[in-house]
Amino acid sequence: MAQVIDLPTFGDQRGAVSVIEKCLPFDIERVYYLYGCDGSVRGEHRHIKTQQALVCVHGQCDVYTNNGKTKQTFNMNAPDQCLLLPPEDWHRLENISGDAVILLLASDIYDPNDYIREEYV
């Protein structure tokens, strides 16, 4: 089941630093990010084995998840929060602000055969 974790964050008058180190349940094999979004829905899939972590570094988005038993929507709008997405969670990114920068960290490199597009009923 998807869950939000608070990232260790340190700050002073100069600004803040949030750290992703030893807080994910997987080793990072792939890093990618979304930006310049036009409001379209993104995602709409789950994985066979890939785990992911999502941080909305700037702006905001809603992440709807469905693991076949529980449906949840997470509003991601803080760069010190990380949404953990296990492989079984079908997810959709929506209401993405035009200024959003969304960082995703994945446990595996891209494999088109790892994607399941159909949402649970």
N, CA, C and O atoms as CSV, one atom per row, in Angstrom:
chain,resi,resn,atom,element,x,y,z
A,1,MET,N,N,0.841,-1.173,0.000
A,1,MET,CA,C,0.000,0.000,0.000
A,1,MET,C,C,0.892,1.244,0.000
A,1,MET,O,O,1.886,1.306,0.723
A,2,ALA,N,N,0.529,2.219,-0.808
A,2,ALA,CA,C,1.288,3.462,-0.902
A,2,ALA,C,C,1.295,4.172,0.447
A,2,ALA,O,O,0.338,4.095,1.218
A,3,GLN,N,N,2.396,4.861,0.708
A,3,GLN,CA,C,2.487,5.636,1.945
A,3,GLN,C,C,3.429,6.808,1.757
A,3,GLN,O,O,4.375,6.746,0.972
A,4,VAL,N,N,3.156,7.878,2.491
A,4,VAL,CA,C,4.006,9.063,2.464
A,4,VAL,C,C,4.997,8.972,3.613
A,4,VAL,O,O,4.628,8.649,4.742
A,5,ILE,N,N,6.256,9.259,3.315
A,5,ILE,CA,C,7.259,9.358,4.368
A,5,ILE,C,C,7.819,10.776,4.358
A,5,ILE,O,O,7.920,11.410,3.308
A,6,ASP,N,N,8.180,11.261,5.537
A,6,ASP,CA,C,8.833,12.558,5.658
A,6,ASP,C,C,10.322,12.356,5.455
A,6,ASP,O,O,10.934,11.502,6.096
A,7,LEU,N,N,10.902,13.142,4.564
A,7,LEU,CA,C,12.331,13.054,4.301
A,7,LEU,C,C,13.094,13.830,5.366
A,7,LEU,O,O,12.638,14.884,5.810
A,8,PRO,N,N,14.253,13.320,5.780
A,8,PRO,CA,C,15.079,14.102,6.701
A,8,PRO,C,C,15.409,15.450,6.043
A,8,PRO,O,O,15.930,15.498,4.929
A,9,THR,N,N,15.097,16.529,6.746
A,9,THR,CA,C,15.282,17.860,6.195
A,9,THR,C,C,15.995,18.735,7.213
A,9,THR,O,O,15.673,18.729,8.401
A,10,PHE,N,N,16.959,19.478,6.724
A,10,PHE,CA,C,17.770,20.354,7.563
A,10,PHE,C,C,17.746,21.744,6.957
A,10,PHE,O,O,17.859,21.900,5.741
A,11,GLY,N,N,17.600,22.744,7.794
A,11,GLY,CA,C,17.529,24.088,7.257
A,11,GLY,C,C,18.019,25.136,8.226
A,11,GLY,O,O,18.091,24.920,9.436
A,12,ASP,N,N,18.349,26.260,7.667
A,12,ASP,CA,C,18.702,27.449,8.433
A,12,ASP,C,C,18.349,28.662,7.575
A,12,ASP,O,O,17.596,28.531,6.610
A,13,GLN,N,N,18.871,29.817,7.905
A,13,GLN,CA,C,18.520,31.034,7.171
A,13,GLN,C,C,18.900,30.969,5.699
A,13,GLN,O,O,18.382,31.749,4.901
A,14,ARG,N,N,19.790,30.060,5.322
A,14,ARG,CA,C,20.224,29.939,3.926
A,14,ARG,C,C,19.280,29.112,3.073
A,14,ARG,O,O,19.321,29.191,1.846
A,15,GLY,N,N,18.425,28.314,3.718
A,15,GLY,CA,C,17.512,27.454,2.985
A,15,GLY,C,C,17.439,26.069,3.613
A,15,GLY,O,O,17.882,25.859,4.742
A,16,ALA,N,N,16.877,25.138,2.867
A,16,ALA,CA,C,16.663,23.785,3.383
A,16,ALA,C,C,17.280,22.755,2.456
A,16,ALA,O,O,17.432,22.978,1.255
A,17,VAL,N,N,17.630,21.623,3.044
A,17,VAL,CA,C,18.145,20.472,2.307
A,17,VAL,C,C,17.348,19.256,2.763
A,17,VAL,O,O,17.329,18.934,3.951
A,18,SER,N,N,16.688,18.577,1.819
A,18,SER,CA,C,16.022,17.316,2.117
A,18,SER,C,C,16.858,16.192,1.523
A,18,SER,O,O,17.371,16.303,0.409
A,19,VAL,N,N,16.988,15.114,2.278
A,19,VAL,CA,C,17.915,14.041,1.922
A,19,VAL,C,C,17.166,12.732,1.695
A,19,VAL,O,O,16.326,12.333,2.502
A,20,ILE,N,N,17.486,12.070,0.580
A,20,ILE,CA,C,16.971,10.722,0.330
A,20,ILE,C,C,18.170,9.790,0.447
A,20,ILE,O,O,18.941,9.605,-0.495
A,21,GLU,N,N,18.295,9.216,1.628
A,21,GLU,CA,C,19.455,8.379,1.929
A,21,GLU,C,C,19.036,7.352,2.977
A,21,GLU,O,O,18.662,7.711,4.093
A,22,LYS,N,N,19.100,6.089,2.614
A,22,LYS,CA,C,18.750,4.995,3.521
A,22,LYS,C,C,17.321,5.089,4.048
A,22,LYS,O,O,17.040,4.632,5.156
A,23,CYS,N,N,16.416,5.679,3.263
A,23,CYS,CA,C,15.023,5.770,3.720
A,23,CYS,C,C,14.060,5.099,2.743
A,23,CYS,O,O,12.856,5.053,2.997
A,24,LEU,N,N,14.572,4.584,1.637
A,24,LEU,CA,C,13.726,3.890,0.664
A,24,LEU,C,C,13.866,2.386,0.853
A,24,LEU,O,O,14.930,1.910,1.247
A,25,PRO,N,N,12.808,1.635,0.579
A,25,PRO,CA,C,12.879,0.184,0.738
A,25,PRO,C,C,13.506,-0.530,-0.462
A,25,PRO,O,O,13.312,-1.732,-0.645
A,26,PHE,N,N,14.257,0.214,-1.277
A,26,PHE,CA,C,14.902,-0.373,-2.457
A,26,PHE,C,C,16.123,0.441,-2.841
A,26,PHE,O,O,16.277,1.593,-2.436
A,27,ASP,N,N,16.992,-0.182,-3.632
A,27,ASP,CA,C,18.122,0.526,-4.218
A,27,ASP,C,C,17.638,1.221,-5.482
A,27,ASP,O,O,16.825,0.668,-6.223
A,28,ILE,N,N,18.126,2.413,-5.731
A,28,ILE,CA,C,17.702,3.209,-6.884
A,28,ILE,C,C,18.477,2.784,-8.126
A,28,ILE,O,O,19.707,2.817,-8.147
A,29,GLU,N,N,17.738,2.383,-9.163
A,29,GLU,CA,C,18.338,2.004,-10.444
A,29,GLU,C,C,17.995,3.002,-11.550
A,29,GLU,O,O,18.660,3.037,-12.586
A,30,ARG,N,N,16.961,3.808,-11.329
A,30,ARG,CA,C,16.516,4.744,-12.358
A,30,ARG,C,C,15.988,6.006,-11.698
A,30,ARG,O,O,15.269,5.943,-10.701
A,31,VAL,N,N,16.350,7.155,-12.261
A,31,VAL,CA,C,15.862,8.451,-11.788
A,31,VAL,C,C,15.311,9.193,-12.995
A,31,VAL,O,O,15.970,9.285,-14.031
A,32,TYR,N,N,14.094,9.725,-12.857
A,32,TYR,CA,C,13.532,10.545,-13.925
A,32,TYR,C,C,12.618,11.581,-13.302
A,32,TYR,O,O,12.244,11.464,-12.135
A,33,TYR,N,N,12.256,12.596,-14.075
A,33,TYR,CA,C,11.389,13.627,-13.544
A,33,TYR,C,C,10.478,14.178,-14.621
A,33,TYR,O,O,10.802,14.174,-15.809
A,34,LEU,N,N,9.319,14.656,-14.166
A,34,LEU,CA,C,8.306,15.246,-15.036
A,34,LEU,C,C,8.292,16.745,-14.789
A,34,LEU,O,O,8.404,17.193,-13.648
A,35,TYR,N,N,8.157,17.514,-15.854
A,35,TYR,CA,C,8.030,18.966,-15.732
A,35,TYR,C,C,7.410,19.513,-17.009
A,35,TYR,O,O,7.333,18.811,-18.017
A,36,GLY,N,N,6.972,20.758,-16.968
A,36,GLY,CA,C,6.334,21.353,-18.140
A,36,GLY,C,C,5.029,20.674,-18.506
A,36,GLY,O,O,4.639,20.667,-19.674
A,37,CYS,N,N,4.352,20.106,-17.526
A,37,CYS,CA,C,3.121,19.362,-17.788
A,37,CYS,C,C,1.988,20.319,-18.158
A,37,CYS,O,O,1.918,21.440,-17.655
A,38,ASP,N,N,1.114,19.864,-19.032
A,38,ASP,CA,C,0.026,20.700,-19.528
A,38,ASP,C,C,-1.306,20.410,-18.837
A,38,ASP,O,O,-2.360,20.821,-19.321
A,39,GLY,N,N,-1.261,19.712,-17.725
A,39,GLY,CA,C,-2.491,19.371,-17.020
A,39,GLY,C,C,-3.020,17.994,-17.363
A,39,GLY,O,O,-4.002,17.542,-16.774
A,40,SER,N,N,-2.386,17.324,-18.305
A,40,SER,CA,C,-2.820,15.976,-18.681
A,40,SER,C,C,-2.559,14.991,-17.545
A,40,SER,O,O,-1.675,15.199,-16.713
A,41,VAL,N,N,-3.334,13.929,-17.525
A,41,VAL,CA,C,-3.142,12.847,-16.573
A,41,VAL,C,C,-1.898,12.055,-16.989
A,41,VAL,O,O,-1.655,11.844,-18.177
A,42,ARG,N,N,-1.123,11.626,-16.007
A,42,ARG,CA,C,0.080,10.823,-16.273
A,42,ARG,C,C,-0.012,9.516,-15.498
A,42,ARG,O,O,-0.863,9.376,-14.619
A,43,GLY,N,N,0.838,8.574,-15.810
A,43,GLY,CA,C,0.874,7.297,-15.103
A,43,GLY,C,C,-0.149,6.340,-15.668
A,43,GLY,O,O,-0.013,5.871,-16.798
A,44,GLU,N,N,-1.170,6.049,-14.888
A,44,GLU,CA,C,-2.226,5.093,-15.227
A,44,GLU,C,C,-1.662,3.704,-15.511
A,44,GLU,O,O,-1.904,3.108,-16.560
A,45,HIS,N,N,-0.903,3.214,-14.536
A,45,HIS,CA,C,-0.353,1.870,-14.638
A,45,HIS,C,C,0.112,1.399,-13.254
A,45,HIS,O,O,0.144,2.169,-12.294
A,46,ARG,N,N,0.463,0.142,-13.184
A,46,ARG,CA,C,1.163,-0.433,-12.045
A,46,ARG,C,C,2.287,-1.268,-12.611
A,46,ARG,O,O,2.467,-1.328,-13.827
A,47,HIS,N,N,3.038,-1.907,-11.750
A,47,HIS,CA,C,4.195,-2.674,-12.205
A,47,HIS,C,C,4.126,-4.115,-11.705
A,47,HIS,O,O,3.403,-4.434,-10.761
A,48,ILE,N,N,4.887,-4.956,-12.355
A,48,ILE,CA,C,5.034,-6.333,-11.897
A,48,ILE,C,C,6.051,-6.385,-10.758
A,48,ILE,O,O,5.827,-7.058,-9.752
A,49,LYS,N,N,7.186,-5.663,-10.919
A,49,LYS,CA,C,8.220,-5.727,-9.885
A,49,LYS,C,C,8.792,-4.378,-9.465
A,49,LYS,O,O,9.365,-4.286,-8.379
A,50,THR,N,N,8.665,-3.347,-10.258
A,50,THR,CA,C,9.315,-2.077,-9.963
A,50,THR,C,C,8.634,-1.322,-8.822
A,50,THR,O,O,7.424,-1.095,-8.835
A,51,GLN,N,N,9.447,-0.941,-7.839
A,51,GLN,CA,C,9.002,-0.058,-6.765
A,51,GLN,C,C,9.404,1.363,-7.143
A,51,GLN,O,O,10.417,1.568,-7.812
A,52,GLN,N,N,8.609,2.347,-6.712
A,52,GLN,CA,C,8.925,3.733,-7.026
A,52,GLN,C,C,8.750,4.622,-5.802
A,52,GLN,O,O,8.038,4.285,-4.857
A,53,ALA,N,N,9.420,5.763,-5.851
A,53,ALA,CA,C,9.264,6.821,-4.856
A,53,ALA,C,C,9.072,8.115,-5.617
A,53,ALA,O,O,9.799,8.392,-6.571
A,54,LEU,N,N,8.097,8.911,-5.203
A,54,LEU,CA,C,7.737,10.142,-5.906
A,54,LEU,C,C,7.878,11.328,-4.949
A,54,LEU,O,O,7.387,11.296,-3.821
A,55,VAL,N,N,8.555,12.368,-5.422
A,55,VAL,CA,C,8.675,13.615,-4.675
A,55,VAL,C,C,8.248,14.743,-5.597
A,55,VAL,O,O,8.785,14.888,-6.696
A,56,CYS,N,N,7.289,15.537,-5.157
A,56,CYS,CA,C,6.910,16.727,-5.918
A,56,CYS,C,C,7.834,17.845,-5.428
A,56,CYS,O,O,7.568,18.494,-4.416
A,57,VAL,N,N,8.903,18.049,-6.154
A,57,VAL,CA,C,9.949,18.985,-5.754
A,57,VAL,C,C,9.444,20.424,-5.803
A,57,VAL,O,O,9.854,21.256,-4.994
A,58,HIS,N,N,8.560,20.715,-6.745
A,58,HIS,CA,C,7.999,22.057,-6.892
A,58,HIS,C,C,6.575,21.933,-7.409
A,58,HIS,O,O,6.276,21.027,-8.187
A,59,GLY,N,N,5.700,22.826,-6.990
A,59,GLY,CA,C,4.309,22.763,-7.430
A,59,GLY,C,C,3.542,21.698,-6.674
A,59,GLY,O,O,3.843,21.402,-5.518
A,60,GLN,N,N,2.551,21.126,-7.332
A,60,GLN,CA,C,1.731,20.104,-6.660
A,60,GLN,C,C,1.104,19.167,-7.665
A,60,GLN,O,O,0.963,19.491,-8.844
A,61,CYS,N,N,0.727,17.995,-7.173
A,61,CYS,CA,C,-0.044,17.039,-7.970
A,61,CYS,C,C,-0.800,16.135,-7.011
A,61,CYS,O,O,-0.444,16.020,-5.838
A,62,ASP,N,N,-1.837,15.501,-7.514
A,62,ASP,CA,C,-2.561,14.485,-6.773
A,62,ASP,C,C,-2.179,13.129,-7.358
A,62,ASP,O,O,-2.104,12.966,-8.576
A,63,VAL,N,N,-1.941,12.167,-6.483
A,63,VAL,CA,C,-1.617,10.816,-6.919
A,63,VAL,C,C,-2.708,9.887,-6.382
A,63,VAL,O,O,-2.826,9.668,-5.176
A,64,TYR,N,N,-3.497,9.349,-7.309
A,64,TYR,CA,C,-4.542,8.385,-6.979
A,64,TYR,C,C,-3.915,6.997,-7.051
A,64,TYR,O,O,-3.219,6.673,-8.014
A,65,THR,N,N,-4.163,6.179,-6.031
A,65,THR,CA,C,-3.646,4.813,-6.021
A,65,THR,C,C,-4.774,3.822,-5.763
A,65,THR,O,O,-5.757,4.133,-5.091
A,66,ASN,N,N,-4.609,2.626,-6.310
A,66,ASN,CA,C,-5.568,1.542,-6.132
A,66,ASN,C,C,-4.765,0.251,-6.111
A,66,ASN,O,O,-4.152,-0.118,-7.113
A,67,ASN,N,N,-4.765,-0.446,-4.963
A,67,ASN,CA,C,-4.017,-1.702,-4.862
A,67,ASN,C,C,-4.918,-2.929,-4.969
A,67,ASN,O,O,-4.511,-4.041,-4.635
A,68,GLY,N,N,-6.146,-2.714,-5.440
A,68,GLY,CA,C,-7.093,-3.814,-5.569
A,68,GLY,C,C,-7.972,-3.986,-4.351
A,68,GLY,O,O,-8.992,-4.674,-4.408
A,69,LYS,N,N,-7.581,-3.359,-3.239
A,69,LYS,CA,C,-8.364,-3.418,-2.006
A,69,LYS,C,C,-8.697,-2.019,-1.491
A,69,LYS,O,O,-9.799,-1.768,-1.002
A,70,THR,N,N,-7.735,-1.121,-1.608
A,70,THR,CA,C,-7.872,0.229,-1.075
A,70,THR,C,C,-7.568,1.256,-2.149
A,70,THR,O,O,-6.591,1.132,-2.888
A,71,LYS,N,N,-8.422,2.280,-2.228
A,71,LYS,CA,C,-8.187,3.404,-3.133
A,71,LYS,C,C,-7.870,4.625,-2.278
A,71,LYS,O,O,-8.554,4.902,-1.293
A,72,GLN,N,N,-6.820,5.354,-2.667
A,72,GLN,CA,C,-6.414,6.540,-1.923
A,72,GLN,C,C,-5.972,7.621,-2.897
A,72,GLN,O,O,-5.554,7.326,-4.017
A,73,THR,N,N,-6.069,8.883,-2.462
A,73,THR,CA,C,-5.508,9.985,-3.218
A,73,THR,C,C,-4.603,10.774,-2.295
A,73,THR,O,O,-4.998,11.148,-1.191
A,74,PHE,N,N,-3.383,11.026,-2.754
A,74,PHE,CA,C,-2.388,11.773,-1.996
A,74,PHE,C,C,-2.133,13.097,-2.696
A,74,PHE,O,O,-1.852,13.122,-3.894
A,75,ASN,N,N,-2.228,14.199,-1.957
A,75,ASN,CA,C,-1.857,15.500,-2.510
A,75,ASN,C,C,-0.394,15.719,-2.174
A,75,ASN,O,O,-0.022,15.879,-1.011
A,76,MET,N,N,0.424,15.724,-3.205
A,76,MET,CA,C,1.863,15.906,-3.017
A,76,MET,C,C,2.202,17.357,-3.347
A,76,MET,O,O,2.092,17.788,-4.495
A,77,ASN,N,N,2.614,18.099,-2.329
A,77,ASN,CA,C,2.868,19.516,-2.511
A,77,ASN,C,C,4.010,20.039,-1.652
A,77,ASN,O,O,4.156,21.249,-1.476
A,78,ALA,N,N,4.814,19.135,-1.121
A,78,ALA,CA,C,5.928,19.531,-0.259
A,78,ALA,C,C,7.180,18.753,-0.654
A,78,ALA,O,O,7.131,17.526,-0.744
A,79,PRO,N,N,8.294,19.434,-0.891
A,79,PRO,CA,C,9.504,18.740,-1.334
A,79,PRO,C,C,10.181,17.913,-0.250
A,79,PRO,O,O,11.176,17.240,-0.519
A,80,ASP,N,N,9.658,17.953,0.972
A,80,ASP,CA,C,10.235,17.137,2.042
A,80,ASP,C,C,9.385,15.902,2.334
A,80,ASP,O,O,9.553,15.252,3.366
A,81,GLN,N,N,8.460,15.583,1.405
A,81,GLN,CA,C,7.657,14.374,1.535
A,81,GLN,C,C,7.848,13.493,0.311
A,81,GLN,O,O,8.001,13.982,-0.809
A,82,CYS,N,N,7.838,12.197,0.543
A,82,CYS,CA,C,8.087,11.211,-0.514
A,82,CYS,C,C,6.971,10.176,-0.460
A,82,CYS,O,O,6.661,9.646,0.607
A,83,LEU,N,N,6.372,9.892,-1.600
A,83,LEU,CA,C,5.319,8.883,-1.696
A,83,LEU,C,C,5.935,7.586,-2.201
A,83,LEU,O,O,6.467,7.532,-3.309
A,84,LEU,N,N,5.858,6.542,-1.381
A,84,LEU,CA,C,6.352,5.223,-1.778
A,84,LEU,C,C,5.237,4.486,-2.504
A,84,LEU,O,O,4.127,4.352,-1.990
A,85,LEU,N,N,5.547,4.008,-3.708
A,85,LEU,CA,C,4.571,3.296,-4.542
A,85,LEU,C,C,5.060,1.864,-4.777
A,85,LEU,O,O,5.968,1.648,-5.579
A,86,PRO,N,N,4.469,0.888,-4.089
A,86,PRO,CA,C,4.842,-0.498,-4.340
A,86,PRO,C,C,4.343,-0.939,-5.718
A,86,PRO,O,O,3.449,-0.303,-6.277
A,87,PRO,N,N,4.898,-2.006,-6.269
A,87,PRO,CA,C,4.550,-2.430,-7.623
A,87,PRO,C,C,3.060,-2.683,-7.828
A,87,PRO,O,O,2.533,-2.407,-8.905
A,88,GLU,N,N,2.376,-3.204,-6.816
A,88,GLU,CA,C,0.965,-3.579,-6.979
A,88,GLU,C,C,0.014,-2.382,-6.975
A,88,GLU,O,O,-1.178,-2.548,-7.236
A,89,ASP,N,N,0.511,-1.196,-6.688
A,89,ASP,CA,C,-0.353,-0.008,-6.662
A,89,ASP,C,C,-0.485,0.611,-8.051
A,89,ASP,O,O,0.448,1.232,-8.561
A,90,TRP,N,N,-1.671,0.428,-8.656
A,90,TRP,CA,C,-1.981,1.136,-9.897
A,90,TRP,C,C,-2.078,2.598,-9.506
A,90,TRP,O,O,-2.707,2.931,-8.501
A,91,HIS,N,N,-1.459,3.481,-10.292
A,91,HIS,CA,C,-1.443,4.896,-9.900
A,91,HIS,C,C,-1.651,5.813,-11.099
A,91,HIS,O,O,-1.327,5.493,-12.243
A,92,ARG,N,N,-2.218,6.988,-10.762
A,92,ARG,CA,C,-2.494,8.010,-11.765
A,92,ARG,C,C,-2.135,9.361,-11.151
A,92,ARG,O,O,-2.561,9.680,-10.041
A,93,LEU,N,N,-1.355,10.148,-11.878
A,93,LEU,CA,C,-1.046,11.510,-11.473
A,93,LEU,C,C,-2.024,12.437,-12.163
A,93,LEU,O,O,-2.196,12.375,-13.380
A,94,GLU,N,N,-2.668,13.301,-11.382
A,94,GLU,CA,C,-3.659,14.223,-11.931
A,94,GLU,C,C,-3.564,15.556,-11.201
A,94,GLU,O,O,-2.869,15.677,-10.192
A,95,ASN,N,N,-4.273,16.553,-11.722
A,95,ASN,CA,C,-4.241,17.902,-11.139
A,95,ASN,C,C,-2.799,18.388,-10.973
A,95,ASN,O,O,-2.445,18.981,-9.954
A,96,ILE,N,N,-1.989,18.129,-11.974
A,96,ILE,CA,C,-0.576,18.524,-11.933
A,96,ILE,C,C,-0.490,20.009,-12.254
A,96,ILE,O,O,-0.944,20.449,-13.310
A,97,SER,N,N,0.091,20.779,-11.346
A,97,SER,CA,C,0.217,22.215,-11.591
A,97,SER,C,C,1.235,22.456,-12.706
A,97,SER,O,O,2.165,21.671,-12.892
A,98,GLY,N,N,1.048,23.540,-13.434
A,98,GLY,CA,C,1.922,23.846,-14.566
A,98,GLY,C,C,3.367,24.073,-14.176
A,98,GLY,O,O,4.266,23.929,-15.005
A,99,ASP,N,N,3.604,24.430,-12.905
A,99,ASP,CA,C,4.967,24.675,-12.442
A,99,ASP,C,C,5.575,23.457,-11.741
A,99,ASP,O,O,6.664,23.544,-11.175
A,100,ALA,N,N,4.873,22.329,-11.779
A,100,ALA,CA,C,5.320,21.143,-11.036
A,100,ALA,C,C,6.599,20.546,-11.622
A,100,ALA,O,O,6.791,20.482,-12.836
A,101,VAL,N,N,7.458,20.114,-10.705
A,101,VAL,CA,C,8.612,19.283,-11.034
A,101,VAL,C,C,8.479,18.062,-10.139
A,101,VAL,O,O,8.564,18.163,-8.915
A,102,ILE,N,N,8.270,16.907,-10.759
A,102,ILE,CA,C,7.994,15.670,-10.026
A,102,ILE,C,C,9.141,14.697,-10.260
A,102,ILE,O,O,9.370,14.243,-11.382
A,103,LEU,N,N,9.856,14.385,-9.187
A,103,LEU,CA,C,11.000,13.484,-9.226
A,103,LEU,C,C,10.532,12.074,-8.909
A,103,LEU,O,O,9.805,11.858,-7.939
A,104,LEU,N,N,10.949,11.113,-9.730
A,104,LEU,CA,C,10.628,9.711,-9.478
A,104,LEU,C,C,11.903,8.895,-9.422
A,104,LEU,O,O,12.803,9.054,-10.247
A,105,LEU,N,N,11.961,8.021,-8.434
A,105,LEU,CA,C,13.082,7.115,-8.229
A,105,LEU,C,C,12.537,5.703,-8.345
A,105,LEU,O,O,11.506,5.387,-7.751
A,106,ALA,N,N,13.206,4.862,-9.091
A,106,ALA,CA,C,12.686,3.516,-9.348
A,106,ALA,C,C,13.727,2.453,-9.009
A,106,ALA,O,O,14.934,2.677,-9.099
A,107,SER,N,N,13.219,1.297,-8.618
A,107,SER,CA,C,14.077,0.178,-8.230
A,107,SER,C,C,14.652,-0.581,-9.420
A,107,SER,O,O,15.566,-1.389,-9.257
A,108,ASP,N,N,14.122,-0.329,-10.616
A,108,ASP,CA,C,14.559,-1.059,-11.803
A,108,ASP,C,C,14.657,-0.113,-12.994
A,108,ASP,O,O,14.007,0.931,-13.026
A,109,ILE,N,N,15.464,-0.486,-13.957
A,109,ILE,CA,C,15.524,0.280,-15.194
A,109,ILE,C,C,14.229,0.075,-15.963
A,109,ILE,O,O,13.471,-0.852,-15.677
A,110,TYR,N,N,13.977,0.932,-16.932
A,110,TYR,CA,C,12.743,0.865,-17.710
A,110,TYR,C,C,12.640,-0.466,-18.446
A,110,TYR,O,O,13.579,-0.902,-19.112
A,111,ASP,N,N,11.478,-1.100,-18.310
A,111,ASP,CA,C,11.175,-2.342,-19.012
A,111,ASP,C,C,9.694,-2.301,-19.380
A,111,ASP,O,O,8.848,-2.407,-18.491
A,112,PRO,N,N,9.354,-2.151,-20.658
A,112,PRO,CA,C,7.940,-2.055,-21.039
A,112,PRO,C,C,7.125,-3.283,-20.630
A,112,PRO,O,O,5.905,-3.192,-20.491
A,113,ASN,N,N,7.780,-4.424,-20.438
A,113,ASN,CA,C,7.071,-5.639,-20.032
A,113,ASN,C,C,6.710,-5.654,-18.547
A,113,ASN,O,O,6.000,-6.551,-18.091
A,114,ASP,N,N,7.197,-4.661,-17.788
A,114,ASP,CA,C,6.923,-4.574,-16.356
A,114,ASP,C,C,5.644,-3.771,-16.070
A,114,ASP,O,O,5.238,-3.660,-14.913
A,115,TYR,N,N,5.014,-3.218,-17.095
A,115,TYR,CA,C,3.848,-2.349,-16.925
A,115,TYR,C,C,2.542,-3.112,-17.079
A,115,TYR,O,O,2.402,-3.940,-17.979
A,116,ILE,N,N,1.591,-2.834,-16.204
A,116,ILE,CA,C,0.224,-3.329,-16.313
A,116,ILE,C,C,-0.671,-2.097,-16.379
A,116,ILE,O,O,-0.745,-1.329,-15.420
A,117,ARG,N,N,-1.345,-1.908,-17.501
A,117,ARG,CA,C,-2.105,-0.683,-17.737
A,117,ARG,C,C,-3.518,-0.708,-17.167
A,117,ARG,O,O,-4.074,0.349,-16.869
A,118,GLU,N,N,-4.105,-1.876,-17.009
A,118,GLU,CA,C,-5.492,-1.967,-16.576
A,118,GLU,C,C,-5.584,-1.735,-15.068
A,118,GLU,O,O,-4.826,-2.306,-14.285
A,119,GLU,N,N,-6.540,-0.876,-14.683
A,119,GLU,CA,C,-6.778,-0.621,-13.264
A,119,GLU,C,C,-7.588,-1.785,-12.679
A,119,GLU,O,O,-8.367,-2.429,-13.381
A,120,TYR,N,N,-7.392,-2.037,-11.393
A,120,TYR,CA,C,-8.231,-3.028,-10.712
A,120,TYR,C,C,-9.692,-2.592,-10.769
A,120,TYR,O,O,-9.988,-1.397,-10.790
A,121,VAL,N,N,-10.597,-3.557,-10.793
A,121,VAL,CA,C,-12.027,-3.239,-10.748
A,121,VAL,C,C,-12.551,-3.335,-9.336
A,121,VAL,O,O,-13.736,-3.102,-9.101
